[in-house]
Amino acid sequence: MQTGNLLLLLVVMIAGAYYMGHRRSFALARPLGGIRHLHSLPFYYAMRTAIWCAIPALVVLGVWLAFDDTLIRNMVMGSLPAASQPVDGSAANLMLNQISNVASGALSPASVSPEIAAAAEKLNSLRQLNTMAITVVVIVVAMLGTAWGWVKISPQMRARQQVEKVLQTLFMLSATIAILTTVGILMSVLFESIRFFGKVPATDFLFGLHWSPQTALRADQVASEGAFGAIPLFVGTLLISAIALLVAVPVGLMSAIYLAEYAPARVRAFAKPALEVLAGVPTVVYGFFAALTVAPVIRQIGESIGLDVASESALAAGLVMGVMIIPFVSSLADDVITAVPQALRDASLGLGATRSETIKKVIFPAALPGIMGGILLAASRAIGETMIVVMAAGLAANLTANPLDAVTTVTVQIVTLLTGDQEFDSAKTLAAFALGLMLFITTLLLNVIALHIVKKYREQYD
């Protein structure tokens, strides 16, 4: 049985275990005078039985799947004659690929040596045996767990405490996995960045004014060592993000204030979902719109008044990116403003303040932490955007503050450096990890600022 079908069968068995535990709890409670004589509700007895069915079976399945393929491959390679054994790891991987291709039917057994054909046949037989074995073992473990959980049900059992303890452990494991994943990402980026800084001085990377990571094929060529000054990338990222925020923040905040405080219910019911549709449009569509519509219009307007505008400009990318992140500011700000207690509005209006004064003096300060959170989320979204910049701003690493020139960003260069077959021993490829580390630090600083703002302006209401 395939793993997907086995999981579906396991779900059915878990549901059956829940039903059996529920029925048994009622059967035990009936002679005692009802479920009030049970220590816990029938739901908890049923959940305990389902947990005993699910967790042991899932643990066995996970451990089995983690090691079965490696064991099968080792057994297949060990069955080869001594004369056919590979001499190193590369030859072993090549032979394994060849055996797998024959086993899957991609290669004909007649086109390979008899030893490879026999190994492919053994691989298929071991895989079939493994599939049957894992199916039987998981089903048996699930049945034994169900039986154990069903037999142990008694009126005095503290089922609720046991279920809550298991759920608490699962929640703690989930949080631990999230934290370890973050630490793993940071460590992988940090170690590769350290390797990069071993090849390129950190001062050249952080303060260099020229970015040209391409290395020459011969030592006598120009820029044979490459240039890894990241200042043009940082400036381009900040320039495009600033333009996007200048568009998104005013429009998003004003639209949120209108929808939350002024718009009739019928207008709000239509306008809010329509505005949030912008968040669901693929970024490549925004990129096409920026490259084919916005950029030519900006260039025509600039040329009409005597300005030199590049065909790909930071202004075009920033404007379209600002439109894209409007929902991040508007939706969050609207939710936060709506959550401000109505009593504050009534008190301000009762003291004679106008609606606009109430918004400026009462509602906006109360909602400021949430509004700043939405703005910083939009800023992070703008800093991490890639497709719009590629299509509308180009790939040129120009050090300029002119929004009419072509620029590039950190994320675009990361994609460019890691596209295609790369050697992870060259400074060119490792530069992508150093840029990723800079993005991580930038995001961390934004989060610290957000926490500071929330802590400073947090308001507590009864």
C-alpha positions as CSV (number, residue, x, y, z in Angstrom):
1,M,0.0,0.0,0.0
2,Q,1.3,3.4,-0.9
3,T,2.1,5.9,1.9
4,G,-0.7,8.2,1.0
5,N,-3.3,5.4,1.0
6,L,-1.8,4.1,4.3
7,L,-2.3,7.5,5.9
8,L,-5.9,7.6,4.7
9,L,-6.4,4.2,6.2
10,L,-4.8,5.4,9.4
11,V,-7.2,8.3,9.5
12,V,-10.1,5.9,9.2
13,M,-8.7,3.8,12.0
14,I,-8.3,6.8,14.2
15,A,-11.9,7.8,13.6
16,G,-12.9,4.3,14.5
17,A,-10.9,4.3,17.7
18,Y,-12.5,7.6,18.7
19,Y,-15.9,6.1,18.1
20,M,-15.1,3.0,20.1
21,G,-13.7,5.0,23.0
22,H,-16.8,7.2,23.0
23,R,-19.2,4.2,23.0
24,R,-17.3,2.5,25.8
25,S,-17.4,5.5,28.0
26,F,-21.1,5.7,27.7
27,A,-21.4,2.0,28.3
28,L,-19.4,2.3,31.5
29,A,-21.4,5.3,32.6
30,R,-24.9,3.8,32.1
31,P,-24.9,1.4,35.1
32,L,-23.5,4.2,37.3
33,G,-26.3,6.6,36.5
34,G,-25.0,8.7,33.7
35,I,-21.8,10.4,32.5
36,R,-21.8,12.7,35.6
37,H,-20.3,9.7,37.5
38,L,-17.3,9.6,35.1
39,H,-14.2,11.5,36.0
40,S,-14.0,13.1,32.5
41,L,-16.4,13.7,29.7
42,P,-16.8,11.0,27.1
43,F,-15.0,13.2,24.6
44,Y,-11.7,12.9,26.5
45,Y,-12.0,9.1,26.8
46,A,-12.6,9.0,23.0
47,M,-9.7,11.3,22.4
48,R,-7.4,9.2,24.6
49,T,-8.3,6.1,22.6
50,A,-7.7,7.9,19.3
51,I,-4.3,9.2,20.5
52,W,-3.2,5.7,21.4
53,C,-4.2,4.6,17.9
54,A,-2.5,7.6,16.1
55,I,0.7,8.5,17.9
56,P,2.5,5.0,18.0
57,A,1.5,4.2,14.4
58,L,2.7,7.6,13.2
59,V,6.0,7.3,15.1
60,V,6.6,3.9,13.6
61,L,5.7,5.1,10.1
62,G,7.9,8.2,10.4
63,V,11.0,6.3,11.7
64,W,10.4,3.6,9.0
65,L,10.2,6.0,6.2
66,A,13.3,7.9,7.4
67,F,15.6,4.8,7.2
68,D,14.0,2.3,4.8
69,D,15.3,3.7,1.5
70,T,18.9,3.9,2.9
71,L,18.8,0.3,4.1
72,I,17.3,-0.9,0.8
73,R,20.1,0.8,-1.2
74,N,22.8,-0.6,1.1
75,M,21.4,-4.1,0.8
76,V,21.2,-3.8,-3.0
77,M,24.8,-2.5,-3.2
78,G,26.0,-5.2,-0.9
79,S,24.5,-7.9,-3.1
80,L,26.7,-6.9,-6.0
81,P,29.7,-9.1,-6.8
82,A,33.0,-7.9,-5.4
83,A,34.3,-7.2,-8.8
84,S,31.4,-4.8,-9.5
85,Q,31.6,-2.9,-6.3
86,P,32.2,0.9,-6.9
87,V,35.6,2.3,-5.9
88,D,34.3,5.7,-4.5
89,G,31.2,7.6,-3.6
90,S,30.7,9.2,-7.0
91,A,30.9,5.8,-8.7
92,A,28.4,4.4,-6.1
93,N,25.9,7.2,-6.8
94,L,26.2,6.7,-10.5
95,M,25.6,3.0,-10.2
96,L,22.7,3.5,-7.9
97,N,21.1,5.9,-10.4
98,Q,21.6,3.3,-13.1
99,I,20.0,0.6,-11.0
100,S,17.1,2.8,-10.1
101,N,16.5,3.7,-13.8
102,V,16.5,0.0,-14.7
103,A,14.1,-0.7,-11.8
104,S,11.7,2.0,-12.8
105,G,11.7,1.0,-16.5
106,A,13.6,4.1,-17.8
107,L,16.4,1.8,-18.9
108,S,16.1,-1.6,-20.6
109,P,17.8,-4.4,-18.6
110,A,19.3,-5.5,-21.9
111,S,21.3,-2.2,-22.1
112,V,23.2,-2.8,-18.9
113,S,25.4,-5.5,-17.4
114,P,23.8,-8.6,-15.9
115,E,24.9,-7.5,-12.4
116,I,23.1,-4.2,-12.7
117,A,20.0,-6.0,-14.1
118,A,20.0,-8.4,-11.1
119,A,20.5,-5.6,-8.7
120,A,17.5,-3.7,-10.2
121,E,15.3,-6.8,-9.9
122,K,16.4,-7.2,-6.2
123,L,15.6,-3.5,-5.7
124,N,12.1,-3.9,-6.9
125,S,11.5,-7.0,-4.8
126,L,12.9,-5.3,-1.7
127,R,10.7,-2.3,-2.3
128,Q,7.6,-4.5,-2.7
129,L,8.5,-6.3,0.5
130,N,9.1,-3.0,2.3
131,T,5.7,-1.7,1.2
132,M,3.9,-4.8,2.5
133,A,5.9,-4.8,5.7
134,I,5.3,-1.2,6.6
135,T,1.6,-1.6,5.9
136,V,1.2,-4.6,8.1
137,V,3.3,-3.1,10.9
138,V,1.6,0.2,11.0
139,I,-1.9,-1.4,10.9
140,V,-0.9,-3.8,13.7
141,V,0.5,-1.0,15.9
142,A,-2.6,1.1,15.3
143,M,-4.8,-1.8,16.3
144,L,-2.8,-2.7,19.4
145,G,-2.8,1.0,20.4
146,T,-6.6,1.1,20.0
147,A,-7.1,-2.0,22.0
148,W,-4.9,-0.7,24.8
149,G,-6.6,2.6,24.9
150,W,-10.1,0.9,24.8
151,V,-9.3,-1.7,27.6
152,K,-7.8,0.9,29.9
153,I,-11.0,3.1,30.0
154,S,-12.5,3.2,33.4
155,P,-14.8,5.7,35.3
156,Q,-11.9,6.7,37.6
157,M,-9.4,7.3,34.8
158,R,-8.2,10.9,34.5
159,A,-8.7,11.0,30.8
160,R,-8.9,14.8,30.5
161,Q,-5.5,15.3,32.2
162,Q,-3.9,12.7,30.0
163,V,-5.2,14.2,26.8
164,E,-4.3,17.7,27.8
165,K,-0.8,16.6,28.7
166,V,-0.3,14.9,25.3
167,L,-1.7,18.0,23.5
168,Q,0.6,20.2,25.6
169,T,3.6,18.1,24.6
170,L,2.6,18.3,20.9
171,F,2.3,22.1,21.1
172,M,5.7,22.3,22.7
173,L,7.2,20.1,20.0
174,S,5.6,22.2,17.3
175,A,7.1,25.4,18.9
176,T,10.4,23.7,19.3
177,I,10.4,22.7,15.6
178,A,9.6,26.2,14.5
179,I,12.5,27.6,16.7
180,L,15.0,25.0,15.5
181,T,14.0,25.6,11.9
182,T,14.7,29.3,12.4
183,V,18.1,28.5,14.1
184,G,18.9,26.1,11.3
185,I,18.2,28.7,8.6
186,L,20.3,31.2,10.4
187,M,23.2,28.9,11.0
188,S,23.3,27.7,7.4
189,V,23.3,31.3,6.1
190,L,25.9,32.3,8.7
191,F,28.3,29.6,8.0
192,E,28.3,30.1,4.3
193,S,28.6,33.9,4.9
194,I,31.7,33.2,7.0
195,R,33.2,31.3,4.1
196,F,32.4,34.2,1.8
197,F,34.1,36.7,4.1
198,G,37.1,34.4,4.2
199,K,37.5,35.1,0.5
200,V,36.3,38.7,0.4
201,P,37.0,41.2,3.2
202,A,33.9,42.3,5.1
203,T,34.8,45.9,4.6
204,D,34.9,45.5,0.9
205,F,31.4,43.9,0.9
206,L,29.8,46.3,3.3
207,F,31.4,49.6,2.1
208,G,32.3,48.8,-1.5
209,L,30.7,51.0,-4.2
210,H,31.0,48.6,-7.1
211,W,29.1,45.3,-7.6
212,S,30.3,42.9,-10.3
213,P,30.4,39.4,-9.0
214,Q,31.3,37.9,-12.4
215,T,34.8,36.4,-12.3
216,A,36.9,36.2,-15.4
217,L,38.2,33.0,-17.0
218,R,41.8,34.3,-17.2
219,A,43.8,36.2,-14.6
220,D,44.8,38.8,-17.2
221,Q,41.2,39.8,-17.9
222,V,39.6,42.9,-16.3
223,A,37.9,42.4,-13.0
224,S,39.3,38.9,-12.7
225,E,38.7,38.9,-9.0
226,G,35.2,40.3,-9.2
227,A,33.9,43.3,-7.2
228,F,31.6,42.6,-4.3
229,G,30.7,46.0,-3.0
230,A,27.1,45.7,-1.8
231,I,26.3,49.4,-1.3
232,P,24.6,49.8,-4.7
233,L,22.3,46.8,-3.8
234,F,21.4,48.3,-0.4
235,V,20.8,51.7,-1.9
236,G,18.6,50.2,-4.7
237,T,16.6,48.1,-2.2
238,L,16.0,51.1,0.1
239,L,15.1,53.4,-2.9
240,I,12.5,51.1,-4.3
241,S,11.1,50.2,-0.9
242,A,10.9,53.9,0.1
243,I,8.9,54.7,-3.1
244,A,6.6,51.7,-2.4
245,L,6.0,52.8,1.1
246,L,5.3,56.4,0.1
247,V,2.6,55.0,-2.1
248,A,1.2,52.3,0.2
249,V,1.2,54.0,3.6
250,P,-0.8,57.1,2.8
251,V,-3.3,55.4,0.5
252,G,-3.6,52.4,2.9
253,L,-4.1,54.4,6.0
254,M,-6.6,56.8,4.5
255,S,-8.6,54.0,2.9
256,A,-8.6,52.2,6.3
257,I,-9.8,55.3,8.1
258,Y,-12.5,55.8,5.6
259,L,-13.7,52.2,5.6
260,A,-13.6,52.0,9.4
261,E,-15.0,55.4,10.4
262,Y,-16.9,57.0,7.4
263,A,-18.0,54.4,4.9
264,P,-21.6,53.1,5.1
265,A,-22.0,49.4,5.8
266,R,-23.0,48.7,2.1
267,V,-19.9,50.5,0.8
268,R,-17.6,48.8,3.3
269,A,-19.0,45.4,2.5
270,F,-18.0,45.9,-1.2
271,A,-14.9,48.1,-0.9
272,K,-12.9,46.1,1.7
273,P,-12.9,42.7,-0.2
274,A,-12.3,44.5,-3.5
275,L,-9.2,46.2,-2.0
276,E,-7.9,43.0,-0.5
277,V,-8.1,41.4,-4.0
278,L,-4.8,43.2,-4.7
279,A,-3.0,41.0,-2.3
280,G,-4.0,37.9,-4.2
281,V,-2.7,39.1,-7.6
282,P,0.5,37.2,-8.6
283,T,3.6,39.3,-8.5
284,V,4.4,38.4,-12.1
285,V,1.2,40.1,-13.1
286,Y,2.4,43.2,-11.3
287,G,5.7,42.8,-13.0
288,F,4.1,42.7,-16.5
289,F,2.0,45.7,-15.6
290,A,5.0,47.7,-14.5
291,A,7.2,46.7,-17.5
292,L,4.5,47.1,-20.2
293,T,2.4,50.0,-18.9
294,V,3.8,52.0,-16.0
295,A,7.5,52.2,-17.2
296,P,6.6,53.4,-20.7
297,V,4.2,56.0,-19.4
298,I,6.8,57.3,-16.9
299,R,9.4,57.4,-19.7
300,Q,7.0,59.3,-22.0
301,I,6.1,61.8,-19.3
302,G,9.8,62.3,-18.4
303,E,10.9,62.9,-22.0
304,S,8.0,65.3,-22.6
305,I,9.4,67.6,-19.9
306,G,13.1,67.0,-20.8
307,L,14.1,64.4,-18.3
308,D,16.3,61.4,-19.1
309,V,14.3,58.4,-17.9
310,A,15.6,54.8,-18.3
311,S,13.4,52.2,-19.8
312,E,13.6,50.3,-16.5
313,S,13.5,52.6,-13.5
314,A,13.2,52.4,-9.8
315,L,10.2,54.7,-9.9
316,A,8.1,52.3,-12.1
317,A,9.0,49.3,-9.8
318,G,8.3,51.3,-6.6
319,L,5.0,52.6,-7.8
320,V,3.6,49.2,-8.7
321,M,5.1,47.6,-5.6
322,G,3.3,50.3,-3.6
323,V,0.0,49.3,-5.2
324,M,0.7,45.7,-4.4
325,I,1.4,46.2,-0.7
326,I,-1.6,48.6,-0.1
327,P,-3.8,45.8,1.3
328,F,-1.1,44.9,3.9
329,V,-1.4,48.4,5.3
330,S,-5.1,48.9,4.7
331,S,-6.4,45.6,6.0
332,L,-4.4,45.5,9.2
333,A,-5.0,49.2,9.9
334,D,-8.7,48.8,9.3
335,D,-8.9,45.8,11.7
336,V,-7.0,47.6,14.4
337,I,-9.0,50.8,14.1
338,T,-12.3,48.8,14.2
339,A,-11.0,47.0,17.4
340,V,-10.7,50.3,19.3
341,P,-13.5,50.3,21.9
342,Q,-16.6,52.2,20.9
343,A,-16.6,53.7,24.4
344,L,-13.6,55.8,23.5
345,R,-15.4,57.2,20.5
346,D,-18.5,58.0,22.4
347,A,-16.5,59.7,25.2
348,S,-14.6,61.9,22.8
349,L,-17.7,62.9,20.9
350,G,-19.6,63.5,24.1
351,L,-16.9,66.0,25.2
352,G,-17.6,68.0,22.0
353,A,-14.8,66.7,19.8
354,T,-15.5,66.4,16.1
355,R,-15.2,63.1,14.3
356,S,-11.9,64.1,12.7
357,E,-10.5,65.2,16.1
358,T,-11.6,61.9,17.6
359,I,-9.7,60.0,14.9
360,K,-6.6,62.1,15.3
361,K,-6.5,62.4,19.1
362,V,-8.1,59.2,20.3
363,I,-8.5,56.4,17.8
364,F,-5.2,56.8,15.9
365,P,-3.0,56.8,19.1
366,A,-4.9,53.8,20.4
367,A,-4.4,51.9,17.2
368,L,-0.8,53.0,16.6
369,P,0.9,49.7,17.6
370,G,-1.2,47.7,15.2
371,I,-0.9,50.3,12.4
372,M,2.9,50.3,12.8
373,G,2.9,46.5,12.7
374,G,1.1,46.6,9.3
375,I,3.5,49.2,8.0
376,L,6.5,47.2,9.0
377,L,5.0,44.1,7.5
378,A,4.5,46.0,4.3
379,A,8.1,47.2,4.4
380,S,9.3,43.6,4.8
381,R,7.2,42.6,1.9
382,A,8.6,45.4,-0.2
383,I,12.2,44.6,0.7
384,G,11.7,40.9,-0.2
385,E,10.0,41.4,-3.5
386,T,11.9,40.1,-6.6
387,M,9.7,39.7,-9.7
388,I,8.6,43.3,-10.0
389,V,12.2,44.5,-9.7
390,V,13.5,42.1,-12.3
391,M,10.8,43.1,-14.8
392,A,10.6,46.8,-14.1
393,A,13.9,48.0,-12.5
394,G,16.4,45.7,-14.2
395,L,19.6,44.0,-13.1
396,A,22.0,46.9,-13.2
397,A,23.7,47.6,-9.9
398,N,23.9,51.4,-10.2
399,L,24.8,53.5,-7.2
400,T,22.2,56.3,-7.5
401,A,19.4,58.0,-5.7
402,N,17.7,59.1,-8.9
403,P,14.4,57.1,-9.1
404,L,14.4,57.5,-12.9
405,D,17.5,55.3,-13.2
406,A,17.7,51.5,-13.4
407,V,18.7,49.9,-10.1
408,T,18.6,46.4,-8.6
409,T,18.0,45.0,-5.2
410,V,19.4,42.4,-2.8
411,T,16.8,39.7,-3.5
412,V,17.2,40.0,-7.3
413,Q,21.0,39.5,-7.0
414,I,20.5,36.5,-4.7
415,V,18.3,34.9,-7.4
416,T,20.8,35.8,-10.1
417,L,23.7,34.4,-8.2
418,L,22.0,31.1,-7.5
419,T,20.4,30.5,-10.9
420,G,21.8,27.6,-12.9
421,D,24.6,25.2,-12.0
422,Q,26.8,26.8,-9.4
423,E,30.0,25.9,-7.5
424,F,29.6,26.6,-3.8
425,D,33.3,27.2,-3.4
426,S,33.4,30.4,-5.4
427,A,33.0,33.9,-4.0
428,K,30.3,34.6,-6.6
429,T,27.9,31.9,-5.3
430,L,28.8,32.5,-1.6
431,A,27.9,36.2,-2.0
432,A,24.3,35.2,-2.1
433,F,24.5,33.9,1.4
434,A,26.1,37.1,2.6
435,L,23.3,39.1,1.0
436,G,20.8,36.8,2.7
437,L,22.4,37.4,6.0
438,M,22.0,41.1,5.5
439,L,18.3,40.6,4.7
440,F,17.9,38.6,7.9
441,I,19.6,41.3,10.0
442,T,17.4,43.9,8.3
443,T,14.2,42.0,9.1
444,L,15.4,41.5,12.7
445,L,15.9,45.2,13.1
446,L,12.4,45.9,11.8
447,N,11.0,43.4,14.3
448,V,12.9,45.1,17.1
449,I,11.6,48.5,16.1
450,A,8.1,47.1,15.9
451,L,8.3,45.6,19.4
452,H,9.7,48.9,20.8
453,I,6.8,50.8,19.2
454,V,4.2,48.4,20.5
455,K,5.7,48.4,24.0
456,K,5.9,52.2,24.1
457,Y,2.4,52.9,22.8
458,R,0.5,49.9,24.1
459,E,-2.8,51.0,25.6
460,Q,-4.8,48.8,28.0
461,Y,-8.6,49.0,28.1
462,D,-11.1,47.6,30.5
